[in-house]
Amino acid sequence: MTGGRPMTRFNGVKVFSATMAQERANLGERITEWLRARPGVEVSDTVVTQSSDAAFHCLAFTVFYWEDLDQKQA
């Protein structure tokens, strides 16, 4: 256990990010489309990060996942 969180098993990471308001509003749809296109992917963990400066707000979803690479190659 690290930092109070259990160790998560993953072999892939995908980052979805957006700065503009309309892009941020569509992030959920982009993530859902990506997951639907990969039925063999099992999400292990997700981290949401927000950062901003005087002009822009960036929202990022980092998705940690497990994908059976042996099955993918078959």
C-alpha positions as CSV (number, residue, x, y, z in Angstrom):
1,M,0.0,0.0,0.0
2,T,1.3,3.4,-1.0
3,G,0.1,6.7,0.4
4,G,-3.0,5.1,1.9
5,R,-4.2,3.7,-1.5
6,P,-3.9,0.1,-2.5
7,M,-1.5,-0.7,-5.4
8,T,-3.5,-1.0,-8.6
9,R,-2.7,-3.4,-11.4
10,F,-2.5,-1.7,-14.8
11,N,-0.5,-2.0,-18.0
12,G,-1.8,1.0,-19.9
13,V,-2.5,4.7,-19.3
14,K,-4.6,7.1,-21.4
15,V,-4.9,10.8,-20.7
16,F,-7.9,12.9,-21.9
17,S,-7.5,16.6,-21.4
18,A,-9.2,19.8,-22.6
19,T,-8.7,23.5,-22.0
20,M,-11.6,25.1,-23.9
21,A,-15.1,25.1,-22.3
22,Q,-16.8,23.1,-25.1
23,E,-14.0,20.5,-25.1
24,R,-14.3,20.1,-21.3
25,A,-18.0,19.6,-21.7
26,N,-17.4,16.8,-24.2
27,L,-14.7,15.0,-22.2
28,G,-17.1,12.4,-20.8
29,E,-18.4,11.5,-24.3
30,R,-14.8,11.2,-25.6
31,I,-13.9,8.8,-22.7
32,T,-17.1,6.8,-23.2
33,E,-16.4,6.4,-27.0
34,W,-12.8,5.3,-26.3
35,L,-13.9,2.7,-23.8
36,R,-16.7,1.4,-26.1
37,A,-14.1,0.9,-28.9
38,R,-12.0,-1.2,-26.5
39,P,-14.3,-3.8,-24.8
40,G,-11.3,-5.8,-23.5
41,V,-10.1,-2.9,-21.4
42,E,-10.7,-3.0,-17.7
43,V,-10.4,0.4,-15.9
44,S,-8.2,0.1,-12.8
45,D,-8.2,3.6,-11.6
46,T,-9.0,7.2,-12.7
47,V,-7.4,10.4,-11.6
48,V,-9.0,13.8,-12.3
49,T,-6.7,16.8,-12.3
50,Q,-7.7,20.5,-12.8
51,S,-5.2,23.3,-13.3
52,S,-5.8,26.9,-14.3
53,D,-4.2,30.2,-14.9
54,A,-5.6,33.7,-15.5
55,A,-7.0,32.7,-18.9
56,F,-7.5,29.0,-19.1
57,H,-8.8,26.1,-17.1
58,C,-7.4,22.6,-18.0
59,L,-9.2,19.5,-17.0
60,A,-7.5,16.1,-17.4
61,F,-8.7,12.5,-16.8
62,T,-6.0,10.0,-16.5
63,V,-7.3,6.5,-17.0
64,F,-5.2,3.6,-15.8
65,Y,-6.3,0.3,-17.3
66,W,-5.6,-3.4,-17.7
67,E,-5.7,-4.9,-21.2
68,D,-5.0,-8.6,-21.9
69,L,-2.2,-8.2,-24.4
70,D,-2.1,-11.9,-25.2
71,Q,-5.7,-11.9,-26.2
72,K,-5.2,-8.7,-28.2
73,Q,-2.5,-10.3,-30.3
74,A,-4.6,-13.4,-31.1
